[in-house]
């Protein structure tokens, strides 16, 4: 005998033993990568009685199509939705676009009422809203420098001016040094000429 499940739009329904569940992911069962989505499971026992999170020792695991280990293990919380109260739910932030499987396992807290179960739901995650404007704004704020750590246009210009000034200072120092050498050389030559003239005069006087 199939389990009676309340009509909930086009939500996904899975059955295991004496337990059935309807899955809903907001909004419109179309989760988007990088955007937290409220996900809940309307658990019902055979006969139509609702199973609350308090009645169930439940765990949720999220598997990607390419991974054998769960990529997420969201913490379950009690959710009220579409006439159901305190049913298992969680906020799931799917990391990327692609196919996933939600695995909800549970057992009765009191030891009776329903059998332990494992329910598997296939989910396709669409692309989320990319934060392109924020990235472009950040690049414009950095100016001509682009990536962090690179100098801006103003910084490059200041560096070039500083380099030119330093080179000019070196050239001036060289020019000053050459001028000083020329001055010392001229002074030495002048002293030599005077000394030579004095020697010639002294010799002339001795001859007389």
Long-range contacts (C-beta under 8 A, 24 or more apart in sequence): 1-46, 3-44, 3-45, 3-46, 3-48, 4-44, 4-47, 4-48, 5-42, 5-44, 6-42, 6-44, 6-82, 6-83, 8-42, 8-82, 11-42, 12-121, 12-122, 14-119, 14-120, 14-121, 15-119, 16-117, 16-118, 16-119, 17-114, 17-115, 17-116, 17-117, 18-45, 18-46, 18-114, 18-115, 18-117, 19-43, 19-44, 19-45, 19-46, 19-51, 19-106, 19-114, 19-115, 19-117, 19-119, 20-44, 20-46, 21-104, 21-119, 23-102, 23-121, 24-81, 24-82, 25-92, 25-123, 30-126, 31-92, 31-94, 31-123, 31-125, 31-126, 32-94, 32-125, 32-126, 32-127, 32-128, 32-129, 33-94, 33-95, 33-96, 33-97, 33-125, 33-126, 33-127, 33-128, 34-93, 34-94, 34-95, 34-96, 34-128, 35-93, 35-128, 35-129, 36-91, 36-92, 36-93, 37-91, 37-92, 37-93, 37-94, 38-79, 38-89, 38-90, 38-91, 39-74, 39-89, 39-90, 39-91, 39-92, 39-102, 40-79, 40-81, 40-84, 40-87, 40-88, 40-89, 40-90, 41-87, 41-88, 41-89, 41-104, 41-119, 42-81, 42-82, 42-84, 42-87, 43-87, 43-88, 43-106, 45-113, 45-114, 46-114, 50-84, 50-85, 50-87, 51-87, 51-113, 51-114, 52-78, 52-85, 52-86, 52-87, 53-77, 53-78, 53-86, 53-87, 53-88, 53-89, 54-78, 54-86, 54-109, 55-108, 55-109, 55-110, 55-113, 56-88, 56-106, 56-107, 56-108, 56-109, 57-106, 57-107, 57-108, 57-109, 58-88, 58-104, 58-105, 58-106, 59-104, 59-105, 59-106, 60-88, 60-90, 60-102, 60-103, 60-104, 61-102, 61-103, 61-105, 62-92, 62-94, 62-100, 62-101, 62-102, 62-103, 63-100, 63-101, 63-102, 63-103, 64-96, 64-98, 64-99, 64-100, 65-98, 65-99, 65-100, 65-101, 66-98, 70-103, 71-95, 71-100, 94-123, 94-125, 96-125, 97-125, 97-126, 97-127, 98-124, 98-125, 99-123, 99-124, 99-125, 100-124, 100-125
